[in-house]
Structures are given as C-alpha cells and as structure tokens.
Amino acid sequence: MTKYIEIGLGNSWLVRTEYEKDDGTEVEVRGISGAVHPRSIYLRIWLGYTVWILDFKEGFKQQTKSRKSFKCVIGIVSEL
C-alpha cells in the first residue's frame, strides 16, 4: 500500500491523504493522516485530458486521461 499526501487545487479537499492498495483501489481522507515517511515529492498538473507529472525520484511523465479535469497539486509519496 502506498500513501499520497496532496496539497492543491482540483481535489475533493485542499489537503488530502490518499491510500492506494496493491489491487489498485483507492481510499482518500481529508487532511494529513498518520505519520509521513517521504519517499518522493511530485508536482502534478492536469489540464483537460493531459496530465504532466514532475516526480523528483522518477522524473517527468505525461499521461492522457479519459475525462477532462483541472488539477494543480504538490504531493508527497510516503511509505506506511
């Protein structure tokens, strides 16, 4: 399981914690939940169908999504 702490615009809440299980399902909670053990920091910009991610561990990635949205978040990938 991986934990993502995100701060920014476009999510359900300004600050949220998302838990992604190994089977791909996700659970999100408001605010910062539990201890933070940073593994990486990222900037994610989602404009229309395109998502750009600058991850300081994995580098730059671009993805195409099936729905339109606008998001601009800074996140921390954390270990549980």
matplotlib code that plots the C-alpha trace (Angstrom):
import matplotlib.pyplot as plt

x = [0.0, 1.2, 0.2, 0.0, -0.4, -1.5, -1.9, -3.5, -6.5, -8.8, -9.1, -12.1, -10.2, -7.3, -5.3, -5.9, -4.3, -4.9, -4.2, -3.7, -3.9, -1.9, -5.0, -5.4, -8.3, -8.0, -9.3, -9.0, -9.4, -9.4, -6.2, -2.9, -3.5, -0.8, 2.9, 4.7, 7.8, 8.7, 9.8, 9.4, 7.9, 6.0, 4.2, 1.1, -0.7, -3.9, -5.2, -8.0, -7.2, -3.4, -1.5, 2.1, 3.9, 7.4, 8.5, 11.8, 12.5, 11.1, 11.5, 9.0, 5.9, 3.0, -0.3, -3.6, -6.9, -10.3, -12.0, -11.4, -10.3, -8.1, -5.8, -2.6, -1.1, 2.1, 2.3, 4.5, 4.7, 5.0, 5.6, 3.3]
y = [0.0, 3.5, 6.7, 10.1, 13.4, 16.1, 19.9, 21.9, 22.7, 20.3, 17.5, 17.0, 18.9, 21.4, 18.9, 15.2, 11.8, 9.0, 5.4, 3.2, -0.5, -3.1, -4.1, -0.5, 0.6, 4.0, 5.5, 9.2, 11.1, 14.8, 16.3, 14.6, 11.2, 9.3, 9.6, 10.9, 8.9, 10.7, 8.6, 11.2, 14.7, 15.5, 18.3, 17.2, 19.4, 18.0, 20.3, 18.9, 15.3, 15.7, 15.2, 16.2, 14.9, 16.0, 13.5, 14.1, 10.4, 9.1, 12.2, 13.6, 11.7, 12.6, 10.7, 11.0, 10.6, 9.6, 12.6, 16.3, 18.0, 20.7, 20.0, 21.5, 19.7, 19.2, 15.8, 13.5, 9.8, 8.2, 4.7, 3.2]
z = [0.0, -0.9, 0.8, -1.1, 0.7, -1.7, -1.3, -4.1, -6.3, -8.1, -5.5, -3.1, -0.4, -0.4, 1.7, 1.4, 2.0, -0.5, 0.2, -2.8, -2.2, -4.1, -6.1, -7.4, -5.2, -3.5, -0.3, 0.4, 3.6, 4.4, 5.8, 6.6, 8.0, 10.0, 10.1, 7.0, 5.8, 2.5, -0.4, -3.2, -3.9, -7.1, -8.9, -10.9, -13.4, -15.0, -17.8, -19.9, -20.8, -20.3, -17.0, -16.5, -13.5, -12.3, -9.8, -8.1, -7.9, -11.2, -13.4, -15.9, -17.1, -19.3, -19.3, -21.1, -19.1, -20.4, -18.7, -18.6, -15.4, -13.9, -11.0, -9.8, -6.7, -4.9, -3.3, -1.2, -1.8, 1.7, 3.0, 5.6]

ax = plt.figure().add_subplot(projection="3d")
ax.plot(x, y, z, "-o")
ax.set_aspect("equal")
plt.show()
